[in-house]
Amino acid sequence: MIKEINKSAPSGFVALLVLLAGGAVAVAMLATGRPPVIAGGGLMLLAAVVGLLGLFQVHPNEAKVLQFFGRYVGTVREPGLRWTNPLYAKRAVSLRVRNFETSKLKVNDAHGNPIEIAAVVVWRVVDTAEAVFEVDNFVNYVHVQSEAAVRNMATRYPYDSHEDAETTSLVADQITVAEQLREENQQRLLKAGIEIIESRITHLAYAQEIAQAMLRRQQASAIIAARRKIVEGAVGMVEHALEELADKSVVDLDEERKATMVSNLLVVLCSESEARPVVNAGSLY
């Protein structure tokens, strides 16, 4: 793999002054009218004009990749006006942070349900030599590999899971999924000299053909989960009530009366509507 070589380039202002001075001397030699001096002045003027081709600008957060007849020479990162060999080919590579959003991809999640997913990827070039020479078009390479990473990540996790809270899902664990997506995308783009700063899901939904059915399933799962919590709490309250009654000797209940009391308390605690108890003003038995 071709790695970046940091190359320093002299200040272009100094080179410009030298070339302008050489050009002025060449013009003065041409004005003398003597053939030998004119020939020397012409060569000097030609050298000064060719030397001007070596001037180039490097903007902040930009690098210039230098090549000499196809051979990689190095990369200049110092901003400002610079000068180098006029025969060097120069290619600008932006080092700025960039971002793009993938298209909405239709894939199957870990449970085989078709979903729509999209992600935003924030990236930048950290090795100009790899970005220019290891891949054909590093911008397009980032886009294609990022979409492939999103597809692969979406197939490893379910859209959502109410049944198993420990299972990582795309909806409930977006921070974990985003970090996994960033790491996978970074592995794919190492050879291109790209650093992935952030990858995060921006769109996540069931596909249209199953959206209504999955919505009903989600609602049912949520109701079941809520009911389970209500029942757990009600059983704990009933158990605590029986323990308090026994410890403080408020009333002595046989097993049949305990079962009746437990049944009534569970109905009151688990009912969706407000309970309307019937008060027994007579004997307990």
C-alpha positions as CSV (number, residue, x, y, z in Angstrom):
1,M,0.0,0.0,0.0
2,I,1.1,3.5,-0.8
3,K,1.5,5.6,2.4
4,E,1.6,9.4,2.5
5,I,5.0,11.1,2.4
6,N,5.0,14.5,4.0
7,K,6.9,16.8,1.7
8,S,7.9,20.4,2.5
9,A,7.9,23.0,-0.2
10,P,9.7,26.4,0.0
11,S,7.8,29.6,0.3
12,G,6.3,30.7,-3.0
13,F,6.8,34.4,-2.2
14,V,10.6,34.0,-2.1
15,A,10.6,32.0,-5.3
16,L,8.4,34.6,-7.0
17,L,10.8,37.4,-6.1
18,V,13.7,35.4,-7.4
19,L,11.9,34.5,-10.7
20,L,10.8,38.1,-11.2
21,A,14.3,39.4,-10.6
22,G,15.6,36.8,-13.1
23,G,13.0,37.8,-15.6
24,A,13.9,41.5,-15.2
25,V,17.6,40.6,-15.8
26,A,16.6,38.6,-18.9
27,V,14.7,41.5,-20.3
28,A,17.6,43.8,-19.7
29,M,19.9,41.3,-21.5
30,L,17.5,41.2,-24.5
31,A,17.6,45.0,-24.7
32,T,21.4,45.1,-25.2
33,G,21.1,44.1,-28.8
34,R,24.2,41.9,-28.8
35,P,23.5,38.4,-30.1
36,P,25.3,36.3,-27.5
37,V,23.7,38.3,-24.7
38,I,20.3,38.1,-26.3
39,A,20.7,34.3,-26.5
40,G,21.5,34.1,-22.8
41,G,18.7,36.5,-21.9
42,G,16.3,34.4,-23.9
43,L,17.3,31.2,-22.0
44,M,17.0,33.0,-18.7
45,L,13.6,34.4,-19.6
46,L,12.4,31.0,-20.6
47,A,13.7,29.5,-17.3
48,A,11.9,32.2,-15.4
49,V,8.6,31.6,-17.2
50,V,8.9,27.8,-16.6
51,G,9.8,28.4,-13.0
52,L,6.5,30.3,-12.5
53,L,4.7,27.1,-13.3
54,G,6.1,25.7,-10.1
55,L,4.0,28.1,-8.0
56,F,0.9,26.7,-6.4
57,Q,-1.5,27.5,-3.5
58,V,-2.4,25.3,-0.6
59,H,-5.6,26.3,1.1
60,P,-6.4,25.6,4.8
61,N,-7.5,22.0,5.4
62,E,-6.2,21.0,1.9
63,A,-3.3,19.0,0.6
64,K,-1.5,18.8,-2.7
65,V,-0.4,15.4,-3.9
66,L,2.7,15.7,-6.1
67,Q,3.7,13.3,-8.9
68,F,6.7,13.2,-11.2
69,F,5.8,11.5,-14.5
70,G,3.4,9.2,-12.6
71,R,5.6,8.5,-9.6
72,Y,4.3,9.6,-6.2
73,V,6.7,12.2,-4.8
74,G,4.9,13.4,-1.6
75,T,2.1,15.5,-0.2
76,V,2.3,19.2,0.8
77,R,0.0,20.2,3.6
78,E,1.5,23.6,4.7
79,P,-1.1,26.3,3.6
80,G,0.0,29.3,1.6
81,L,1.8,30.1,-1.6
82,R,4.4,27.3,-2.3
83,W,6.9,26.5,-5.0
84,T,8.1,23.1,-6.2
85,N,9.5,21.5,-9.3
86,P,7.5,22.8,-12.3
87,L,7.4,19.3,-13.8
88,Y,5.5,18.0,-10.8
89,A,1.8,17.2,-11.4
90,K,-0.3,18.6,-8.5
91,R,-3.6,17.3,-7.4
92,A,-5.7,18.9,-4.6
93,V,-7.3,16.8,-2.0
94,S,-9.6,18.3,0.6
95,L,-9.0,17.4,4.3
96,R,-12.2,19.0,5.5
97,V,-14.8,17.0,7.4
98,R,-17.5,15.8,5.1
99,N,-20.9,14.1,5.6
100,F,-23.5,12.5,3.5
101,E,-26.7,10.6,4.0
102,T,-27.2,7.2,2.5
103,S,-30.4,6.5,0.4
104,K,-33.3,4.7,2.1
105,L,-32.3,1.1,1.9
106,K,-34.8,-1.7,2.0
107,V,-33.4,-4.8,3.8
108,N,-34.5,-7.6,6.1
109,D,-33.6,-7.4,9.7
110,A,-32.4,-10.3,11.9
111,H,-36.0,-11.7,12.1
112,G,-36.5,-11.5,8.3
113,N,-38.8,-8.5,8.5
114,P,-38.4,-6.0,5.6
115,I,-37.4,-2.6,7.0
116,E,-36.3,0.8,5.5
117,I,-33.1,2.2,6.9
118,A,-30.8,5.2,6.2
119,A,-27.7,6.6,8.0
120,V,-25.6,9.7,8.0
121,V,-21.8,9.2,7.8
122,V,-19.3,11.9,8.8
123,W,-15.8,11.3,7.4
124,R,-12.5,12.9,6.3
125,V,-9.3,12.0,4.5
126,V,-6.3,11.3,6.8
127,D,-3.9,9.7,4.2
128,T,-3.9,11.5,0.9
129,A,-1.7,8.9,-0.8
130,E,-4.1,6.0,0.0
131,A,-7.1,8.1,-0.9
132,V,-5.7,9.0,-4.4
133,F,-3.8,5.8,-5.4
134,E,-5.4,2.9,-3.6
135,V,-9.0,3.4,-4.9
136,D,-10.3,4.7,-8.1
137,N,-12.6,7.4,-6.7
138,F,-12.4,7.7,-2.9
139,V,-15.6,9.8,-2.6
140,N,-17.7,7.2,-4.4
141,Y,-15.9,4.4,-2.5
142,V,-17.0,6.0,0.8
143,H,-20.6,6.1,-0.4
144,V,-20.7,2.5,-1.7
145,Q,-19.0,1.0,1.3
146,S,-21.1,3.0,3.8
147,E,-24.3,1.7,2.2
148,A,-22.9,-1.8,2.3
149,A,-22.0,-1.4,6.0
150,V,-25.6,-0.2,6.8
151,R,-27.1,-3.2,5.0
152,N,-24.9,-5.7,6.8
153,M,-25.5,-4.1,10.2
154,A,-29.3,-4.0,9.7
155,T,-29.3,-7.8,9.0
156,R,-27.6,-8.6,12.3
157,Y,-30.1,-7.0,14.6
158,P,-33.9,-7.1,14.9
159,Y,-36.0,-4.0,14.4
160,D,-37.3,-4.2,18.0
161,S,-37.9,-6.8,20.6
162,H,-40.2,-6.5,23.6
163,E,-39.9,-10.1,24.5
164,D,-36.2,-10.1,25.3
165,A,-34.9,-6.9,26.9
166,E,-31.3,-8.2,26.7
167,T,-31.4,-8.5,22.9
168,T,-29.8,-5.6,21.1
169,S,-32.3,-4.0,18.7
170,L,-32.2,-1.2,16.1
171,V,-34.8,0.9,17.9
172,A,-33.9,0.4,21.5
173,D,-30.1,0.5,21.3
174,Q,-29.3,3.1,18.8
175,I,-26.1,4.3,20.5
176,T,-24.7,0.8,20.5
177,V,-25.8,0.2,16.9
178,A,-24.3,3.5,15.8
179,E,-20.9,2.6,17.4
180,Q,-21.0,-0.8,15.7
181,L,-21.8,0.8,12.4
182,R,-18.9,3.3,12.7
183,E,-16.4,0.5,13.6
184,E,-17.5,-1.7,10.7
185,N,-17.5,1.2,8.2
186,Q,-14.0,2.2,9.5
187,Q,-12.7,-1.3,8.8
188,R,-14.0,-1.1,5.2
189,L,-12.4,2.3,4.5
190,L,-9.0,1.8,6.1
191,K,-7.4,1.0,2.8
192,A,-8.7,4.3,1.3
193,G,-7.1,6.5,4.0
194,I,-10.5,7.6,5.3
195,E,-11.4,8.2,9.0
196,I,-15.0,7.7,10.0
197,I,-15.9,10.3,12.7
198,E,-19.5,9.3,13.2
199,S,-22.1,7.0,11.7
200,R,-25.7,7.3,12.9
201,I,-29.1,6.0,11.8
202,T,-31.3,8.8,10.5
203,H,-34.3,6.8,9.2
204,L,-35.7,3.5,10.5
205,A,-39.2,2.1,9.7
206,Y,-40.9,-1.0,8.7
207,A,-41.5,-1.5,5.0
208,Q,-44.9,-0.3,3.8
209,E,-46.3,-3.8,3.1
210,I,-45.9,-4.9,6.7
211,A,-46.1,-1.6,8.5
212,Q,-49.7,-2.0,9.8
213,A,-49.3,-5.6,10.8
214,M,-46.0,-4.8,12.7
215,L,-47.6,-1.8,14.4
216,R,-50.3,-4.1,15.8
217,R,-47.7,-6.5,16.9
218,Q,-45.7,-3.8,18.6
219,Q,-48.9,-2.6,20.4
220,A,-49.7,-6.1,21.5
221,S,-46.1,-6.7,22.7
222,A,-46.2,-3.4,24.6
223,I,-49.6,-4.3,26.2
224,I,-48.3,-7.7,27.3
225,A,-45.1,-6.2,28.7
226,A,-47.2,-3.6,30.7
227,R,-49.6,-6.3,31.9
228,R,-46.6,-8.4,33.1
229,K,-45.3,-5.5,35.2
230,I,-48.8,-4.8,36.6
231,V,-49.2,-8.4,37.6
232,E,-45.8,-8.6,39.2
233,G,-46.5,-5.5,41.2
234,A,-50.0,-6.7,42.2
235,V,-48.7,-10.1,43.5
236,G,-46.1,-8.2,45.5
237,M,-48.7,-6.0,47.1
238,V,-51.0,-8.9,47.9
239,E,-48.1,-10.8,49.5
240,H,-47.2,-7.8,51.5
241,A,-50.8,-7.3,52.7
242,L,-51.1,-10.9,53.8
243,E,-47.8,-10.7,55.7
244,E,-48.8,-7.5,57.4
245,L,-52.2,-8.9,58.5
246,A,-50.5,-12.0,59.9
247,D,-47.7,-10.2,61.7
248,K,-50.1,-7.7,63.4
249,S,-52.7,-10.3,64.1
250,V,-55.4,-8.1,62.6
251,V,-57.5,-11.1,61.4
252,D,-57.0,-14.8,61.3
253,L,-57.9,-16.1,57.8
254,D,-58.1,-19.7,56.7
255,E,-56.8,-20.9,53.3
256,E,-60.2,-20.5,51.6
257,R,-60.6,-16.9,52.9
258,K,-57.0,-16.1,51.9
259,A,-57.7,-17.3,48.4
260,T,-60.9,-15.2,48.2
261,M,-59.0,-12.1,49.5
262,V,-56.1,-12.7,47.0
263,S,-58.6,-13.0,44.1
264,N,-60.4,-9.8,45.1
265,L,-57.2,-7.8,45.5
266,L,-55.8,-9.0,42.2
267,V,-59.1,-8.0,40.5
268,V,-58.9,-4.5,42.0
269,L,-55.2,-4.0,41.3
270,C,-55.1,-5.5,37.7
271,S,-58.4,-4.2,36.4
272,E,-58.3,-1.5,33.7
273,S,-61.5,0.2,35.0
274,E,-62.2,1.5,38.4
275,A,-63.3,-1.3,40.8
276,R,-66.7,-1.0,42.6
277,P,-66.5,-3.2,45.7
278,V,-69.5,-4.5,47.5
279,V,-69.3,-3.8,51.2
280,N,-70.3,-6.7,53.5
281,A,-71.7,-5.2,56.7
282,G,-72.5,-8.5,58.3
283,S,-70.3,-11.4,59.5
284,L,-67.1,-12.3,57.7
285,Y,-68.2,-15.9,57.6
